[in-house]
Amino acid sequence: MTGIGWIGSLIIGALAGWIAEKIMKSDQSLLMNIVLGIVGALVLNWLLIAIIGTTLGGWIGQLIVAAAGACLLIFIGRLIRRKT
């Protein structure tokens, strides 16, 4: 999350994790929401840069990317749990 800073990353991560939690109908703690939001943003930003060469900028753009990335991580986590 470039240009947002640590506090902004925590806020966006928490919001994105909470949004992903509601979309995916999962039950996570606040700390897990923050982690999912931040890691989801990192993963999806990396994928967007690798595929199209750019990512969404600003707070709103990063919130969208982080929420989508967190949803992706929740989905992957569910797939892994079903296989074991």
N, CA, C and O atoms as a GROMACS GRO file, in nm:
protein
  336
    1MET      N    1   0.085  -0.117   0.000
    1MET     CA    2   0.000   0.000   0.000
    1MET      C    3   0.090   0.124   0.000
    1MET      O    4   0.119   0.179   0.106
    2THR      N    5   0.130   0.165  -0.113
    2THR     CA    6   0.222   0.277  -0.125
    2THR      C    7   0.156   0.410  -0.093
    2THR      O    8   0.042   0.435  -0.132
    3GLY      N    9   0.229   0.493  -0.022
    3GLY     CA   10   0.183   0.629   0.002
    3GLY      C   11   0.075   0.644   0.108
    3GLY      O   12   0.024   0.755   0.127
    4ILE      N   13   0.039   0.539   0.176
    4ILE     CA   14  -0.070   0.549   0.272
    4ILE      C   15  -0.017   0.557   0.415
    4ILE      O   16  -0.078   0.622   0.499
    5GLY      N   17   0.094   0.493   0.443
    5GLY     CA   18   0.153   0.495   0.577
    5GLY      C   19   0.100   0.382   0.663
    5GLY      O   20   0.008   0.309   0.625
    6TRP      N   21   0.162   0.368   0.781
    6TRP     CA   22   0.128   0.258   0.871
    6TRP      C   23  -0.013   0.268   0.927
    6TRP      O   24  -0.088   0.171   0.926
    7ILE      N   25  -0.048   0.385   0.974
    7ILE     CA   26  -0.182   0.403   1.033
    7ILE      C   27  -0.289   0.384   0.926
    7ILE      O   28  -0.390   0.317   0.949
    8GLY      N   29  -0.267   0.441   0.811
    8GLY     CA   30  -0.362   0.424   0.699
    8GLY      C   31  -0.374   0.279   0.658
    8GLY      O   32  -0.484   0.232   0.627
    9SER      N   33  -0.262   0.208   0.656
    9SER     CA   34  -0.265   0.066   0.621
    9SER      C   35  -0.345  -0.016   0.722
    9SER      O   36  -0.419  -0.106   0.684
   10LEU      N   37  -0.330   0.018   0.850
   10LEU     CA   38  -0.408  -0.052   0.952
   10LEU      C   39  -0.557  -0.024   0.938
   10LEU      O   40  -0.640  -0.114   0.951
   11ILE      N   41  -0.591   0.102   0.913
   11ILE     CA   42  -0.732   0.139   0.898
   11ILE      C   43  -0.792   0.071   0.775
   11ILE      O   44  -0.898   0.010   0.783
   12ILE      N   45  -0.722   0.081   0.662
   12ILE     CA   46  -0.772   0.019   0.539
   12ILE      C   47  -0.776  -0.133   0.554
   12ILE      O   48  -0.871  -0.197   0.509
   13GLY      N   49  -0.674  -0.191   0.617
   13GLY     CA   50  -0.672  -0.335   0.640
   13GLY      C   51  -0.790  -0.382   0.724
   13GLY      O   52  -0.853  -0.482   0.692
   14ALA      N   53  -0.819  -0.309   0.830
   14ALA     CA   54  -0.933  -0.346   0.916
   14ALA      C   55  -1.064  -0.334   0.841
   14ALA      O   56  -1.149  -0.423   0.848
   15LEU      N   57  -1.082  -0.224   0.768
   15LEU     CA   58  -1.206  -0.206   0.691
   15LEU      C   59  -1.219  -0.311   0.581
   15LEU      O   60  -1.326  -0.368   0.562
   16ALA      N   61  -1.111  -0.337   0.510
   16ALA     CA   62  -1.114  -0.434   0.402
   16ALA      C   63  -1.140  -0.574   0.456
   16ALA      O   64  -1.217  -0.650   0.398
   17GLY      N   65  -1.076  -0.609   0.567
   17GLY     CA   66  -1.100  -0.739   0.628
   17GLY      C   67  -1.244  -0.754   0.674
   17GLY      O   68  -1.304  -0.860   0.658
   18TRP      N   69  -1.299  -0.648   0.731
   18TRP     CA   70  -1.439  -0.652   0.776
   18TRP      C   71  -1.534  -0.666   0.657
   18TRP      O   72  -1.630  -0.743   0.662
   19ILE      N   73  -1.506  -0.592   0.549
   19ILE     CA   74  -1.589  -0.602   0.427
   19ILE      C   75  -1.581  -0.744   0.371
   19ILE      O   76  -1.683  -0.802   0.335
   20ALA      N   77  -1.459  -0.799   0.363
   20ALA     CA   78  -1.442  -0.935   0.312
   20ALA      C   79  -1.513  -1.037   0.402
   20ALA      O   80  -1.572  -1.133   0.354
   21GLU      N   81  -1.507  -1.014   0.533
   21GLU     CA   82  -1.574  -1.102   0.628
   21GLU      C   83  -1.725  -1.104   0.602
   21GLU      O   84  -1.787  -1.210   0.607
   22LYS      N   85  -1.783  -0.988   0.575
   22LYS     CA   86  -1.927  -0.981   0.548
   22LYS      C   87  -1.961  -1.042   0.413
   22LYS      O   88  -2.063  -1.111   0.400
   23ILE      N   89  -1.878  -1.016   0.312
   23ILE     CA   90  -1.905  -1.070   0.178
   23ILE      C   91  -1.894  -1.222   0.178
   23ILE      O   92  -1.979  -1.291   0.121
   24MET      N   93  -1.791  -1.274   0.242
   24MET     CA   94  -1.765  -1.419   0.241
   24MET      C   95  -1.838  -1.493   0.354
   24MET      O   96  -1.827  -1.615   0.364
   25LYS      N   97  -1.911  -1.420   0.436
   25LYS     CA   98  -1.987  -1.478   0.548
   25LYS      C   99  -1.898  -1.566   0.637
   25LYS      O  100  -1.928  -1.682   0.664
   26SER      N  101  -1.788  -1.507   0.682
   26SER     CA  102  -1.698  -1.576   0.774
   26SER      C  103  -1.696  -1.499   0.906
   26SER      O  104  -1.745  -1.386   0.913
   27ASP      N  105  -1.641  -1.559   1.007
   27ASP     CA  106  -1.636  -1.494   1.138
   27ASP      C  107  -1.491  -1.485   1.181
   27ASP      O  108  -1.430  -1.586   1.217
   28GLN      N  109  -1.435  -1.364   1.178
   28GLN     CA  110  -1.294  -1.342   1.210
   28GLN      C  111  -1.284  -1.241   1.324
   28GLN      O  112  -1.379  -1.168   1.353
   29SER      N  113  -1.169  -1.238   1.389
   29SER     CA  114  -1.143  -1.138   1.491
   29SER      C  115  -1.094  -1.009   1.424
   29SER      O  116  -1.064  -1.008   1.305
   30LEU      N  117  -1.087  -0.902   1.501
   30LEU     CA  118  -1.038  -0.775   1.449
   30LEU      C  119  -0.895  -0.788   1.399
   30LEU      O  120  -0.862  -0.738   1.291
   31LEU      N  121  -0.811  -0.855   1.476
   31LEU     CA  122  -0.672  -0.874   1.434
   31LEU      C  123  -0.663  -0.952   1.303
   31LEU      O  124  -0.584  -0.918   1.215
   32MET      N  125  -0.743  -1.057   1.290
   32MET     CA  126  -0.743  -1.136   1.167
   32MET      C  127  -0.795  -1.054   1.050
   32MET      O  128  -0.746  -1.068   0.938
   33ASN      N  129  -0.895  -0.968   1.074
   33ASN     CA  130  -0.944  -0.879   0.968
   33ASN      C  131  -0.834  -0.787   0.919
   33ASN      O  132  -0.818  -0.766   0.798
   34ILE      N  133  -0.757  -0.731   1.012
   34ILE     CA  134  -0.647  -0.642   0.974
   34ILE      C  135  -0.542  -0.717   0.894
   34ILE      O  136  -0.496  -0.670   0.790
   35VAL      N  137  -0.505  -0.835   0.942
   35VAL     CA  138  -0.405  -0.916   0.871
   35VAL      C  139  -0.454  -0.953   0.732
   35VAL      O  140  -0.381  -0.939   0.635
   36LEU      N  141  -0.578  -1.002   0.722
   36LEU     CA  142  -0.633  -1.039   0.591
   36LEU      C  143  -0.639  -0.919   0.497
   36LEU      O  144  -0.608  -0.932   0.379
   37GLY      N  145  -0.679  -0.804   0.549
   37GLY     CA  146  -0.686  -0.685   0.465
   37GLY      C  147  -0.550  -0.641   0.413
   37GLY      O  148  -0.536  -0.608   0.295
   38ILE      N  149  -0.450  -0.640   0.500
   38ILE     CA  150  -0.317  -0.595   0.459
   38ILE      C  151  -0.252  -0.697   0.366
   38ILE      O  152  -0.199  -0.660   0.261
   39VAL      N  153  -0.255  -0.824   0.403
   39VAL     CA  154  -0.194  -0.926   0.318
   39VAL      C  155  -0.271  -0.938   0.186
   39VAL      O  156  -0.210  -0.955   0.081
   40GLY      N  157  -0.403  -0.928   0.192
   40GLY     CA  158  -0.483  -0.930   0.069
   40GLY      C  159  -0.447  -0.816  -0.025
   40GLY      O  160  -0.440  -0.834  -0.146
   41ALA      N  161  -0.424  -0.698   0.032
   41ALA     CA  162  -0.384  -0.583  -0.049
   41ALA      C  163  -0.248  -0.606  -0.112
   41ALA      O  164  -0.227  -0.575  -0.229
   42LEU      N  165  -0.154  -0.659  -0.034
   42LEU     CA  166  -0.020  -0.686  -0.087
   42LEU      C  167  -0.026  -0.787  -0.202
   42LEU      O  168   0.037  -0.768  -0.306
   43VAL      N  169  -0.101  -0.895  -0.182
   43VAL     CA  170  -0.110  -1.001  -0.283
   43VAL      C  171  -0.177  -0.948  -0.411
   43VAL      O  172  -0.126  -0.968  -0.521
   44LEU      N  173  -0.290  -0.883  -0.395
   44LEU     CA  174  -0.363  -0.838  -0.514
   44LEU      C  175  -0.291  -0.722  -0.584
   44LEU      O  176  -0.294  -0.714  -0.706
   45ASN      N  177  -0.226  -0.634  -0.508
   45ASN     CA  178  -0.145  -0.529  -0.571
   45ASN      C  179  -0.033  -0.591  -0.653
   45ASN      O  180  -0.006  -0.547  -0.764
   46TRP      N  181   0.032  -0.692  -0.598
   46TRP     CA  182   0.140  -0.760  -0.670
   46TRP      C  183   0.087  -0.823  -0.798
   46TRP      O  184   0.149  -0.811  -0.904
   47LEU      N  185  -0.028  -0.891  -0.788
   47LEU     CA  186  -0.088  -0.953  -0.907
   47LEU      C  187  -0.127  -0.849  -1.012
   47LEU      O  188  -0.102  -0.868  -1.131
   48LEU      N  189  -0.187  -0.739  -0.968
   48LEU     CA  190  -0.226  -0.635  -1.063
   48LEU      C  191  -0.106  -0.574  -1.134
   48LEU      O  192  -0.111  -0.548  -1.254
   49ILE      N  193   0.001  -0.550  -1.059
   49ILE     CA  194   0.121  -0.494  -1.120
   49ILE      C  195   0.183  -0.595  -1.216
   49ILE      O  196   0.232  -0.556  -1.323
   50ALA      N  197   0.183  -0.722  -1.181
   50ALA     CA  198   0.241  -0.825  -1.268
   50ALA      C  199   0.159  -0.844  -1.396
   50ALA      O  200   0.215  -0.869  -1.502
   51ILE      N  201   0.027  -0.831  -1.386
   51ILE     CA  202  -0.060  -0.857  -1.502
   51ILE      C  203  -0.081  -0.734  -1.588
   51ILE      O  204  -0.059  -0.739  -1.709
   52ILE      N  205  -0.123  -0.622  -1.527
   52ILE     CA  206  -0.156  -0.505  -1.608
   52ILE      C  207  -0.059  -0.389  -1.592
   52ILE      O  208  -0.071  -0.288  -1.661
   53GLY      N  209   0.036  -0.402  -1.501
   53GLY     CA  210   0.139  -0.301  -1.486
   53GLY      C  211   0.105  -0.184  -1.395
   53GLY      O  212   0.187  -0.094  -1.378
   54THR      N  213  -0.012  -0.183  -1.337
   54THR     CA  214  -0.051  -0.075  -1.246
   54THR      C  215  -0.153  -0.128  -1.145
   54THR      O  216  -0.201  -0.240  -1.157
   55THR      N  217  -0.183  -0.047  -1.048
   55THR     CA  218  -0.281  -0.082  -0.947
   55THR      C  219  -0.370   0.039  -0.921
   55THR      O  220  -0.344   0.148  -0.973
   56LEU      N  221  -0.473   0.021  -0.844
   56LEU     CA  222  -0.562   0.132  -0.811
   56LEU      C  223  -0.495   0.221  -0.707
   56LEU      O  224  -0.437   0.171  -0.611
   57GLY      N  225  -0.501   0.350  -0.725
   57GLY     CA  226  -0.437   0.443  -0.633
   57GLY      C  227  -0.535   0.504  -0.535
   57GLY      O  228  -0.657   0.492  -0.553
   58GLY      N  229  -0.483   0.568  -0.434
   58GLY     CA  230  -0.566   0.638  -0.335
   58GLY      C  231  -0.626   0.545  -0.231
   58GLY      O  232  -0.613   0.423  -0.239
   59TRP      N  233  -0.691   0.607  -0.135
   59TRP     CA  234  -0.751   0.532  -0.025
   59TRP      C  235  -0.863   0.440  -0.071
   59TRP      O  236  -0.868   0.324  -0.032
   60ILE      N  237  -0.952   0.493  -0.155
   60ILE     CA  238  -1.067   0.413  -0.202
   60ILE      C  239  -1.018   0.299  -0.291
   60ILE      O  240  -1.065   0.186  -0.278
   61GLY      N  241  -0.926   0.328  -0.380
   61GLY     CA  242  -0.872   0.224  -0.467
   61GLY      C  243  -0.805   0.113  -0.389
   61GLY      O  244  -0.824  -0.005  -0.419
   62GLN      N  245  -0.727   0.150  -0.288
   62GLN     CA  246  -0.660   0.051  -0.206
   62GLN      C  247  -0.758  -0.026  -0.119
   62GLN      O  248  -0.736  -0.144  -0.090
   63LEU      N  249  -0.866   0.038  -0.076
   63LEU     CA  250  -0.969  -0.032   0.000
   63LEU      C  251  -1.036  -0.139  -0.086
   63LEU      O  252  -1.060  -0.250  -0.039
   64ILE      N  253  -1.064  -0.107  -0.211
   64ILE     CA  254  -1.123  -0.204  -0.304
   64ILE      C  255  -1.028  -0.320  -0.328
   64ILE      O  256  -1.067  -0.436  -0.321
   65VAL      N  257  -0.901  -0.289  -0.356
   65VAL     CA  258  -0.801  -0.392  -0.380
   65VAL      C  259  -0.783  -0.479  -0.256
   65VAL      O  260  -0.776  -0.601  -0.266
   66ALA      N  261  -0.775  -0.418  -0.139
   66ALA     CA  262  -0.755  -0.493  -0.015
   66ALA      C  263  -0.874  -0.583   0.016
   66ALA      O  264  -0.855  -0.697   0.058
   67ALA      N  265  -0.995  -0.534  -0.004
   67ALA     CA  266  -1.115  -0.616   0.021
   67ALA      C  267  -1.121  -0.734  -0.075
   67ALA      O  268  -1.151  -0.846  -0.035
   68ALA      N  269  -1.092  -0.708  -0.203
   68ALA     CA  270  -1.092  -0.817  -0.301
   68ALA      C  271  -0.982  -0.919  -0.269
   68ALA      O  272  -1.004  -1.039  -0.280
   69GLY      N  273  -0.865  -0.870  -0.230
   69GLY     CA  274  -0.756  -0.960  -0.192
   69GLY      C  275  -0.789  -1.041  -0.069
   69GLY      O  276  -0.755  -1.160  -0.062
   70ALA      N  277  -0.854  -0.980   0.029
   70ALA     CA  278  -0.893  -1.052   0.151
   70ALA      C  279  -0.997  -1.159   0.118
   70ALA      O  280  -0.992  -1.269   0.173
   71CYS      N  281  -1.091  -1.127   0.029
   71CYS     CA  282  -1.190  -1.228  -0.016
   71CYS      C  283  -1.118  -1.345  -0.082
   71CYS      O  284  -1.153  -1.461  -0.060
   72LEU      N  285  -1.019  -1.314  -0.164
   72LEU     CA  286  -0.941  -1.418  -0.231
   72LEU      C  287  -0.870  -1.506  -0.128
   72LEU      O  288  -0.868  -1.629  -0.143
   73LEU      N  289  -0.811  -1.447  -0.026
   73LEU     CA  290  -0.742  -1.524   0.078
   73LEU      C  291  -0.839  -1.611   0.158
   73LEU      O  292  -0.806  -1.725   0.192
   74ILE      N  293  -0.956  -1.559   0.189
   74ILE     CA  294  -1.057  -1.639   0.261
   74ILE      C  295  -1.100  -1.757   0.175
   74ILE      O  296  -1.114  -1.868   0.225
   75PHE      N  297  -1.120  -1.734   0.045
   75PHE     CA  298  -1.158  -1.839  -0.048
   75PHE      C  299  -1.050  -1.948  -0.055
   75PHE      O  300  -1.081  -2.067  -0.048
   76ILE      N  301  -0.925  -1.907  -0.067
   76ILE     CA  302  -0.814  -2.003  -0.073
   76ILE      C  303  -0.803  -2.080   0.059
   76ILE      O  304  -0.778  -2.201   0.058
   77GLY      N  305  -0.821  -2.012   0.171
   77GLY     CA  306  -0.819  -2.078   0.301
   77GLY      C  307  -0.928  -2.184   0.314
   77GLY      O  308  -0.904  -2.290   0.370
   78ARG      N  309  -1.045  -2.154   0.262
   78ARG     CA  310  -1.154  -2.252   0.265
   78ARG      C  311  -1.123  -2.373   0.177
   78ARG      O  312  -1.154  -2.486   0.213
   79LEU      N  313  -1.062  -2.349   0.061
   79LEU     CA  314  -1.024  -2.461  -0.027
   79LEU      C  315  -0.923  -2.551   0.040
   79LEU      O  316  -0.933  -2.673   0.031
   80ILE      N  317  -0.826  -2.493   0.107
   80ILE     CA  318  -0.724  -2.573   0.174
   80ILE      C  319  -0.783  -2.653   0.288
   80ILE      O  320  -0.748  -2.770   0.306
   81ARG      N  321  -0.872  -2.591   0.366
   81ARG     CA  322  -0.934  -2.664   0.478
   81ARG      C  323  -1.020  -2.780   0.431
   81ARG      O  324  -1.027  -2.882   0.499
   82ARG      N  325  -1.086  -2.766   0.316
   82ARG     CA  326  -1.171  -2.876   0.265
   82ARG      C  327  -1.090  -2.993   0.219
   82ARG      O  328  -1.136  -3.107   0.228
   83LYS      N  329  -0.968  -2.970   0.168
   83LYS     CA  330  -0.886  -3.078   0.117
   83LYS      C  331  -0.820  -3.159   0.228
   83LYS      O  332  -0.777  -3.272   0.204
   84THR      N  333  -0.813  -3.104   0.349
   84THR     CA  334  -0.747  -3.177   0.457
   84THR      C  335  -0.846  -3.249   0.545
   84THR      O  336  -0.806  -3.315   0.640
   0.00000   0.00000   0.00000
